[in-house]
């Protein structure tokens, strides 16, 4: 095999060590580029595979659909930013590639069980309650 030659999955559906490393590297690249335009086509272009093949490999290796993984990671980062900054919710949503605050709110609520505003207020409540007992 030549250096740089693409490794393909065996037809029996097993996963080679090269595929495991490839998916690990791809996840790291996704995690480091969450503020970029990340859709399945962009990731597939970056990975050098067709989107169909990449999605099959990714799901087989991680148990998650590629789009689901990207959305989960974006929501995880958004929750951290909402907790650790006073950044407006709409700014967080747009910077992480959500089309609107409404679509961000729906995705966030689906993932965490409450809207971003409610989540942020719930985090702030115990801290403010603790300060009133001086």
C-alpha positions in Angstrom: 0.0 0.0 0.0 1.3 3.5 -0.9 1.5 6.2 1.8 -1.6 8.3 1.5 -3.6 5.6 -0.2 -7.2 5.6 1.0 -8.2 2.7 3.2 -11.6 1.2 2.5 -13.7 -0.9 4.8 -13.7 -4.7 4.2 -16.9 -5.9 2.6 -17.7 -8.0 5.6 -18.5 -4.9 7.6 -15.6 -5.3 10.0 -13.6 -2.3 11.0 -9.8 -2.2 10.5 -7.5 -0.4 12.8 -6.8 2.1 10.0 -10.5 3.0 9.9 -10.6 3.4 13.7 -7.7 5.9 13.5 -9.3 7.7 10.6 -12.6 8.2 12.4 -10.7 9.3 15.6 -8.8 11.9 13.6 -12.0 12.9 11.8 -13.8 13.4 15.1 -10.9 15.5 16.4 -11.0 17.6 13.2 -14.8 18.1 13.6 -14.4 19.1 17.2 -11.8 21.7 16.3 -13.9 23.2 13.5 -17.3 23.5 15.1 -17.5 27.2 14.3 -17.0 26.5 10.6 -19.6 25.4 8.1 -19.9 21.8 9.0 -22.4 19.8 7.0 -22.0 16.3 5.7 -20.8 17.4 2.3 -18.1 19.6 3.8 -16.9 16.9 6.1 -17.0 14.3 3.3 -15.0 16.6 1.0 -12.4 17.1 3.8 -12.2 13.4 4.5 -11.9 12.4 0.8 -14.8 10.0 0.8 -18.2 10.1 -0.7 -20.8 11.3 1.8 -22.6 7.9 1.6 -19.4 5.9 2.4 -18.3 8.3 5.1 -21.7 8.2 6.8 -21.7 4.4 6.8 -18.1 4.2 8.2 -18.8 6.9 10.8 -22.1 5.2 12.0 -20.4 1.8 12.1 -17.5 3.1 14.1 -19.2 5.5 16.5 -22.8 4.4 16.7 -23.9 8.0 15.7 -25.0 9.4 12.4 -22.4 11.9 11.2 -24.9 14.8 11.3 -26.1 13.8 14.7 -22.5 13.8 16.1 -21.8 17.3 14.6 -25.1 18.6 16.1 -24.3 17.0 19.6 -20.8 18.5 19.6 -22.1 22.0 18.6 -24.8 21.8 21.3 -22.2 20.7 23.9 -20.0 23.7 23.0 -23.0 26.0 23.1 -23.9 24.9 26.6 -20.4 25.5 27.8 -20.4 29.0 26.2 -23.8 29.8 27.7 -22.6 28.7 31.1 -19.3 30.6 31.0 -20.1 33.8 29.3 -22.7 36.5 29.0 -22.7 36.1 25.2 -26.2 36.6 23.8 -27.9 33.3 22.9 -28.4 34.4 19.3 -24.6 35.0 18.9 -23.8 31.6 20.2 -26.4 30.0 17.9 -25.2 31.8 14.8 -21.5 31.3 15.5 -22.0 27.6 15.7 -23.8 27.5 12.4 -27.5 27.3 13.4 -29.7 29.0 10.9 -31.7 30.9 13.5 -32.2 31.2 17.2 -35.4 29.3 16.8 -33.7 26.3 15.2 -31.0 26.5 17.9 -33.6 26.6 20.7 -35.4 23.5 19.3 -32.2 21.5 19.0 -31.0 22.7 22.4 -34.3 21.8 24.1 -34.3 18.4 22.4 -30.8 17.7 23.6 -30.9 19.2 27.2 -34.7 19.2 28.0 -35.0 23.0 28.3 -34.4 26.1 26.2 -31.0 27.8 26.3 -32.4 30.8 28.2 -34.0 28.5 30.8 -30.8 26.5 31.1 -28.7 29.6 31.6 -31.1 31.0 34.2 -31.1 27.6 36.1 -27.3 27.7 36.2 -27.3 31.3 37.5 -29.9 30.7 40.2 -27.9 28.7 42.7 -25.0 31.1 42.5 -27.2 34.1 43.1 -29.0 32.3 46.0 -25.7 31.6 47.6 -24.8 35.3 47.6 -27.9 36.3 49.4 -27.0 34.4 52.6 -24.3 36.7 53.9 
